[in-house]
Amino acid sequence: MKKGIGLIAAVVAITVVTWLFTPPTTDIPWLRQTAELFGALGLVGLALGFVVSTRLHGLVGAFGGQGKTLTVHKWLGLASICAILVHIALLLVTMASRSPNVSPLTRVGPVAVVLLVVLIPIALFGRKLTHRRWLFIHHFMILPYVVGLVHYYGSSDFAPFGFNAFSVWMDIVALIGLGSAAYALLVRRAAPAVPDSSPAAS
């Protein structure tokens, strides 16, 4: 369990450190910079959730078994949506004090939030659903992640297409997150079902 939590902590720490050492491309308030950090942490949390959902043998071992791995997966989902809600709250505060130019892709952010608010509670607490239906809904979790990535690459003030430490790190995390989601949806889905098929354990 300690190895798995240490890995998550390391990923979060690298995100924060690279953000600290990467200045924004425009002169924006520190509060808005912090808002963008929380948005990035939300995306990182979702990516880590997809990584954990692959249930690869090494990862399961690092978290101390399948049960604990699934618990971590649930907490990553909750932590991600909390980070994104903080991101929105801080942005609203900064927008109340000034009227920045808004990129059209900034407006897709709320779409991701709505999808998360709808899908995460179902994915985490849909105990009354059949396992097949629960899995079907769970697979749609990639949608808010992709919308969130579009929002990040279209509106970030930290040169998302640049070669600074923060943007390169976010690129790496995005590739790993998308690759893990594809594996979980296409490869692990085709594998034989695990003996414990209750939604609470998945």
C-alpha positions as a Markdown table, in Angstrom:
| # | Residue | x | y | z |
|---|---|---|---|---|
| 1 | Met | 0.0 | 0.0 | 0.0 |
| 2 | Lys | 2.8 | 2.4 | 0.9 |
| 3 | Lys | 4.5 | 2.0 | -2.5 |
| 4 | Gly | 1.3 | 2.8 | -4.3 |
| 5 | Ile | 0.5 | 5.9 | -2.2 |
| 6 | Gly | 4.1 | 7.0 | -2.5 |
| 7 | Leu | 3.8 | 6.8 | -6.3 |
| 8 | Ile | 0.7 | 9.0 | -6.2 |
| 9 | Ala | 2.3 | 11.5 | -3.9 |
| 10 | Ala | 5.4 | 11.7 | -6.2 |
| 11 | Val | 3.2 | 12.4 | -9.2 |
| 12 | Val | 1.3 | 15.1 | -7.3 |
| 13 | Ala | 4.6 | 16.6 | -6.0 |
| 14 | Ile | 6.1 | 16.7 | -9.5 |
| 15 | Thr | 3.0 | 18.5 | -10.8 |
| 16 | Val | 3.2 | 21.2 | -8.1 |
| 17 | Val | 7.0 | 21.6 | -8.4 |
| 18 | Thr | 7.0 | 22.0 | -12.2 |
| 19 | Trp | 4.1 | 24.5 | -11.8 |
| 20 | Leu | 6.1 | 26.5 | -9.3 |
| 21 | Phe | 9.1 | 26.8 | -11.6 |
| 22 | Thr | 7.0 | 27.6 | -14.8 |
| 23 | Pro | 5.9 | 31.2 | -15.1 |
| 24 | Pro | 2.6 | 31.9 | -17.0 |
| 25 | Thr | 2.8 | 33.3 | -20.5 |
| 26 | Thr | 0.6 | 36.3 | -19.5 |
| 27 | Asp | 0.5 | 38.6 | -16.4 |
| 28 | Ile | -2.3 | 37.0 | -14.4 |
| 29 | Pro | -3.0 | 37.2 | -10.6 |
| 30 | Trp | -1.4 | 34.6 | -8.3 |
| 31 | Leu | -5.0 | 33.4 | -7.4 |
| 32 | Arg | -5.7 | 32.6 | -11.1 |
| 33 | Gln | -2.3 | 30.8 | -11.3 |
| 34 | Thr | -3.4 | 28.7 | -8.3 |
| 35 | Ala | -6.7 | 28.0 | -9.9 |
| 36 | Glu | -4.9 | 26.6 | -13.0 |
| 37 | Leu | -2.8 | 24.4 | -10.7 |
| 38 | Phe | -5.9 | 22.9 | -9.1 |
| 39 | Gly | -7.3 | 22.3 | -12.6 |
| 40 | Ala | -4.1 | 20.5 | -13.5 |
| 41 | Leu | -4.3 | 18.4 | -10.3 |
| 42 | Gly | -7.8 | 17.4 | -11.2 |
| 43 | Leu | -6.6 | 16.1 | -14.6 |
| 44 | Val | -3.7 | 14.4 | -13.0 |
| 45 | Gly | -6.0 | 12.7 | -10.5 |
| 46 | Leu | -8.3 | 11.4 | -13.3 |
| 47 | Ala | -5.2 | 10.1 | -15.2 |
| 48 | Leu | -4.0 | 8.3 | -12.1 |
| 49 | Gly | -7.5 | 6.9 | -11.7 |
| 50 | Phe | -7.3 | 5.4 | -15.2 |
| 51 | Val | -3.8 | 4.0 | -14.4 |
| 52 | Val | -5.1 | 2.3 | -11.3 |
| 53 | Ser | -8.1 | 1.0 | -13.2 |
| 54 | Thr | -5.8 | -1.0 | -15.4 |
| 55 | Arg | -5.3 | -3.3 | -12.4 |
| 56 | Leu | -1.9 | -4.4 | -13.7 |
| 57 | His | -0.3 | -6.9 | -11.5 |
| 58 | Gly | 2.5 | -4.6 | -10.4 |
| 59 | Leu | 0.1 | -1.9 | -9.5 |
| 60 | Val | -2.2 | -4.2 | -7.5 |
| 61 | Gly | 0.9 | -5.4 | -5.6 |
| 62 | Ala | 2.0 | -1.9 | -4.9 |
| 63 | Phe | -1.4 | -1.0 | -3.3 |
| 64 | Gly | -1.5 | -4.2 | -1.3 |
| 65 | Gly | -4.2 | -6.2 | -3.2 |
| 66 | Gln | -7.2 | -5.6 | -5.5 |
| 67 | Gly | -9.5 | -4.4 | -2.7 |
| 68 | Lys | -7.2 | -1.6 | -1.6 |
| 69 | Thr | -6.5 | -0.8 | -5.3 |
| 70 | Leu | -10.2 | -0.3 | -5.9 |
| 71 | Thr | -10.5 | 1.9 | -2.8 |
| 72 | Val | -7.6 | 4.1 | -4.0 |
| 73 | His | -9.4 | 4.3 | -7.4 |
| 74 | Lys | -12.5 | 5.6 | -5.7 |
| 75 | Trp | -10.7 | 8.2 | -3.6 |
| 76 | Leu | -8.8 | 9.4 | -6.7 |
| 77 | Gly | -12.1 | 10.1 | -8.4 |
| 78 | Leu | -13.4 | 12.1 | -5.4 |
| 79 | Ala | -10.1 | 14.0 | -5.0 |
| 80 | Ser | -10.2 | 14.9 | -8.7 |
| 81 | Ile | -13.6 | 16.4 | -8.6 |
| 82 | Cys | -12.8 | 18.3 | -5.4 |
| 83 | Ala | -9.7 | 19.8 | -7.1 |
| 84 | Ile | -11.7 | 20.8 | -10.2 |
| 85 | Leu | -14.4 | 22.4 | -8.0 |
| 86 | Val | -11.6 | 24.4 | -6.2 |
| 87 | His | -10.3 | 25.3 | -9.7 |
| 88 | Ile | -13.8 | 26.7 | -10.6 |
| 89 | Ala | -14.2 | 28.6 | -7.3 |
| 90 | Leu | -10.9 | 30.3 | -7.6 |
| 91 | Leu | -11.6 | 31.2 | -11.2 |
| 92 | Leu | -14.9 | 32.8 | -10.3 |
| 93 | Val | -13.2 | 34.9 | -7.6 |
| 94 | Thr | -10.6 | 36.2 | -10.1 |
| 95 | Met | -13.2 | 36.8 | -12.8 |
| 96 | Ala | -15.3 | 38.9 | -10.3 |
| 97 | Ser | -12.4 | 41.3 | -9.9 |
| 98 | Arg | -11.4 | 41.6 | -13.6 |
| 99 | Ser | -12.7 | 40.6 | -17.0 |
| 100 | Pro | -10.0 | 38.6 | -18.7 |
| 101 | Asn | -10.2 | 37.6 | -22.4 |
| 102 | Val | -12.0 | 34.3 | -22.5 |
| 103 | Ser | -10.9 | 31.6 | -25.0 |
| 104 | Pro | -13.8 | 29.7 | -26.6 |
| 105 | Leu | -12.3 | 26.5 | -25.3 |
| 106 | Thr | -12.5 | 27.9 | -21.8 |
| 107 | Arg | -16.3 | 27.3 | -22.0 |
| 108 | Val | -15.9 | 23.6 | -22.4 |
| 109 | Gly | -14.6 | 23.4 | -18.8 |
| 110 | Pro | -18.1 | 23.4 | -17.3 |
| 111 | Val | -19.1 | 20.6 | -19.6 |
| 112 | Ala | -16.4 | 18.4 | -18.0 |
| 113 | Val | -17.6 | 19.4 | -14.6 |
| 114 | Val | -21.2 | 18.5 | -15.3 |
| 115 | Leu | -20.1 | 15.1 | -16.7 |
| 116 | Leu | -18.0 | 14.5 | -13.6 |
| 117 | Val | -20.7 | 15.5 | -11.2 |
| 118 | Val | -23.1 | 13.1 | -12.9 |
| 119 | Leu | -20.8 | 10.2 | -13.6 |
| 120 | Ile | -18.5 | 10.0 | -10.5 |
| 121 | Pro | -21.3 | 9.5 | -7.9 |
| 122 | Ile | -22.8 | 6.8 | -10.1 |
| 123 | Ala | -19.4 | 5.2 | -10.6 |
| 124 | Leu | -18.6 | 5.2 | -6.9 |
| 125 | Phe | -21.9 | 4.6 | -5.3 |
| 126 | Gly | -24.1 | 2.9 | -7.9 |
| 127 | Arg | -24.6 | -0.2 | -5.7 |
| 128 | Lys | -28.2 | -0.8 | -6.9 |
| 129 | Leu | -27.2 | -1.1 | -10.5 |
| 130 | Thr | -26.4 | -4.4 | -12.1 |
| 131 | His | -22.7 | -5.0 | -12.5 |
| 132 | Arg | -23.1 | -4.9 | -16.3 |
| 133 | Arg | -24.9 | -1.5 | -16.3 |
| 134 | Trp | -22.5 | -0.1 | -13.7 |
| 135 | Leu | -19.6 | -1.0 | -15.9 |
| 136 | Phe | -21.3 | 0.5 | -18.9 |
| 137 | Ile | -21.7 | 3.8 | -17.1 |
| 138 | His | -18.2 | 3.6 | -15.7 |
| 139 | His | -16.7 | 3.4 | -19.2 |
| 140 | Phe | -18.0 | 6.9 | -19.9 |
| 141 | Met | -15.6 | 8.4 | -17.3 |
| 142 | Ile | -13.2 | 9.0 | -20.2 |
| 143 | Leu | -15.5 | 11.7 | -21.6 |
| 144 | Pro | -15.0 | 14.3 | -18.8 |
| 145 | Tyr | -11.3 | 13.6 | -18.9 |
| 146 | Val | -11.0 | 14.2 | -22.7 |
| 147 | Val | -13.2 | 17.4 | -22.4 |
| 148 | Gly | -10.9 | 18.5 | -19.5 |
| 149 | Leu | -7.8 | 18.0 | -21.6 |
| 150 | Val | -9.4 | 20.0 | -24.5 |
| 151 | His | -10.1 | 22.8 | -21.9 |
| 152 | Tyr | -6.5 | 22.7 | -20.6 |
| 153 | Tyr | -4.8 | 22.8 | -24.0 |
| 154 | Gly | -7.2 | 25.5 | -25.2 |
| 155 | Ser | -7.1 | 27.9 | -22.3 |
| 156 | Ser | -4.1 | 27.3 | -20.0 |
| 157 | Asp | -1.9 | 30.3 | -19.3 |
| 158 | Phe | 1.1 | 28.1 | -18.9 |
| 159 | Ala | 1.9 | 27.4 | -22.6 |
| 160 | Pro | 0.4 | 24.0 | -22.8 |
| 161 | Phe | 2.1 | 23.4 | -26.3 |
| 162 | Gly | 5.4 | 24.7 | -25.1 |
| 163 | Phe | 8.5 | 22.9 | -23.9 |
| 164 | Asn | 8.6 | 24.2 | -20.3 |
| 165 | Ala | 8.7 | 21.7 | -17.4 |
| 166 | Phe | 5.1 | 22.0 | -16.5 |
| 167 | Ser | 3.6 | 21.6 | -20.0 |
| 168 | Val | 6.0 | 18.7 | -20.8 |
| 169 | Trp | 5.0 | 17.0 | -17.6 |
| 170 | Met | 1.3 | 17.5 | -18.3 |
| 171 | Asp | 1.8 | 16.0 | -21.8 |
| 172 | Ile | 3.4 | 12.9 | -20.2 |
| 173 | Val | 0.6 | 12.5 | -17.7 |
| 174 | Ala | -2.1 | 13.0 | -20.5 |
| 175 | Leu | -0.5 | 10.3 | -22.7 |
| 176 | Ile | -0.3 | 7.9 | -19.7 |
| 177 | Gly | -3.9 | 8.7 | -18.7 |
| 178 | Leu | -5.3 | 8.2 | -22.2 |
| 179 | Gly | -3.2 | 5.1 | -22.8 |
| 180 | Ser | -4.4 | 3.6 | -19.4 |
| 181 | Ala | -8.0 | 4.5 | -20.3 |
| 182 | Ala | -7.7 | 2.8 | -23.6 |
| 183 | Tyr | -6.2 | -0.3 | -22.0 |
| 184 | Ala | -8.9 | -0.4 | -19.3 |
| 185 | Leu | -11.7 | -0.1 | -21.9 |
| 186 | Leu | -10.4 | -2.2 | -24.7 |
| 187 | Val | -8.0 | -4.8 | -23.1 |
| 188 | Arg | -9.1 | -5.4 | -19.5 |
| 189 | Arg | -12.8 | -5.2 | -20.5 |
| 190 | Ala | -12.2 | -8.2 | -22.8 |
| 191 | Ala | -10.5 | -10.2 | -20.0 |
| 192 | Pro | -12.5 | -12.7 | -17.9 |
| 193 | Ala | -14.5 | -11.1 | -15.1 |
| 194 | Val | -13.0 | -11.2 | -11.6 |
| 195 | Pro | -14.8 | -13.4 | -9.0 |
| 196 | Asp | -16.0 | -10.5 | -7.0 |
| 197 | Ser | -18.3 | -8.7 | -9.4 |
| 198 | Ser | -20.1 | -6.3 | -7.0 |
| 199 | Pro | -20.1 | -2.6 | -8.0 |
| 200 | Ala | -18.7 | -1.8 | -4.5 |
| 201 | Ala | -15.6 | -3.8 | -5.3 |
| 202 | Ser | -15.2 | -2.4 | -8.8 |
